[in-house]
Amino acid sequence: MKDEMPLRCEAIDGAIEMGIGVNVLAFAAEQHPEFEEGIKIINISDFAKEVVLAINDESEDGSNLLTRMLDEAIKKAVEGGCDGVDHGV
């Protein structure tokens, strides 16, 4: 079932696919270390929509959490000498 899908990121058929089941997301939120007193997700669907809004919320420069994460992942891969890149340019 998709709602139980673990966090994943894969290169499949010409696209990078990332996902997490909403139940797994809710569990992760309830276990979040910064919420020491704890939280309880009472509506998983509404919570998931709010998380998506937070991910896509643009800063003044037009970036969002997802674009900043991709920028960091690209940097890490290239600086780590990844395949598929001409590092001599």
ZIMO-V38937 format. One record per backbone hydrogen bond with DSSP energy under -1.0 kcal/mol. CO is the residue of the C=O (numbers start at 1). NH is the residue of the N-H. If there is no record, write none. Layout:
BEGIN
co:nh
CO:NH
CO:NH
END
This chain:
BEGIN
co:nh
1:4
2:5
3:23
5:21
8:19
10:17
12:15
15:12
17:10
19:8
21:25
22:26
23:27
24:28
25:29
26:30
27:31
29:32
32:35
35:38
43:47
44:48
45:49
46:50
47:51
48:52
49:53
50:54
51:55
52:56
55:66
59:62
63:59
64:68
65:69
66:70
67:71
68:72
69:73
70:74
71:75
72:76
73:77
74:78
75:79
76:80
77:82
78:81
85:87
END
